[in-house]
Amino acid sequence: MTCCRLPLPALMVGANEVTRGKPDADPYWLGAKLLGIAASDCLVFEDAPADIHSALAAGCSVIQVGGAPQPGTRIRGHIRDWRQIRFIGLEGDDIALELNLSP
């Protein structure tokens, strides 16, 4: 994140902060709780099937990164790799991104 000149997040959830890690939903539930929002209001970028499962189990929407697109009602899109995301800038406390989603 530093190389891309993105600000480091104010909080992160590490494996030592949850009893059950991915593919369980606990990491995303805790992350949403710490942000003060519902997991269903979160959009998650994930690549590994276990991580996608974890996010979906928590109720998050997912943008899948790489691999064959996984079917799922809350998988909102698929990108081949991180080059399909362009950092636009900061808007107050928010990061603005542009996504070039695969068809």
C-alpha positions in Angstrom: 0.0 0.0 0.0 2.9 2.3 0.7 4.4 1.7 -2.8 1.0 2.8 -4.3 0.9 5.8 -2.0 -2.3 4.6 -0.4 -2.9 5.4 3.2 -2.6 2.5 5.6 -5.9 1.5 7.0 -6.8 2.8 10.5 -7.6 -0.8 11.5 -6.8 -4.3 10.4 -8.1 -7.7 11.6 -5.3 -10.2 12.0 -5.5 -13.9 12.6 -4.7 -13.4 16.3 -7.8 -11.3 16.8 -10.4 -14.0 15.9 -11.1 -17.4 17.3 -12.0 -18.8 13.9 -10.3 -17.6 10.8 -11.1 -17.9 7.2 -13.1 -19.6 5.7 -15.3 -18.8 8.8 -17.1 -15.5 8.7 -15.6 -14.2 12.0 -12.8 -12.0 10.4 -15.4 -10.1 8.3 -17.9 -9.8 11.1 -15.2 -8.3 13.4 -13.9 -6.0 10.6 -17.5 -4.7 10.0 -18.1 -4.3 13.8 -14.8 -2.3 14.2 -15.9 -0.1 11.3 -19.3 0.4 12.8 -21.2 -0.9 9.8 -23.1 -4.0 8.9 -21.2 -6.7 7.0 -23.9 -6.6 4.4 -22.7 -3.0 3.6 -19.2 -4.1 2.9 -17.6 -4.7 -0.5 -14.7 -7.1 -0.3 -12.0 -7.8 -2.8 -10.8 -11.5 -2.5 -8.9 -14.0 -4.6 -8.8 -17.3 -2.7 -12.0 -19.5 -2.6 -11.8 -19.8 1.2 -11.5 -16.1 1.5 -14.5 -15.5 -0.8 -16.5 -18.1 1.2 -15.6 -16.2 4.4 -16.8 -12.9 3.1 -20.0 -14.3 1.6 -20.7 -16.2 4.9 -20.5 -12.9 6.7 -23.0 -11.3 4.4 -20.5 -9.2 2.4 -20.6 -8.5 -1.3 -17.5 -9.6 -3.2 -15.4 -8.5 -6.1 -13.4 -11.7 -7.1 -9.8 -11.1 -8.0 -8.3 -13.7 -10.5 -9.3 -17.3 -11.1 -12.4 -18.6 -12.8 -15.4 -16.5 -11.9 -17.3 -18.1 -9.0 -21.1 -18.0 -9.3 -22.9 -16.3 -6.5 -25.6 -13.6 -6.0 -23.3 -11.4 -3.9 -20.3 -11.7 -6.1 -20.7 -8.4 -7.8 -17.9 -8.7 -10.3 -14.6 -10.3 -11.3 -11.3 -8.7 -12.2 -8.4 -10.7 -13.7 -5.9 -8.9 -11.5 -5.3 -5.7 -9.5 -4.3 -3.8 -12.7 -8.1 -3.5 -13.4 -8.4 -1.1 -10.4 -7.3 2.5 -10.8 -6.7 4.8 -7.8 -8.5 8.1 -8.6 -7.8 9.9 -5.3 -8.9 10.7 -1.9 -12.3 12.3 -1.3 -12.3 13.4 2.3 -11.8 10.2 4.3 -12.9 8.0 1.4 -10.7 6.4 -1.3 -12.0 6.7 -4.8 -11.3 3.8 -7.2 -12.3 3.0 -10.7 -13.0 -0.7 -11.6 -12.7 -2.1 -15.0 -14.8 -5.3 -14.4 -14.5 -8.3 -16.7 -17.6 -9.2 -18.7 
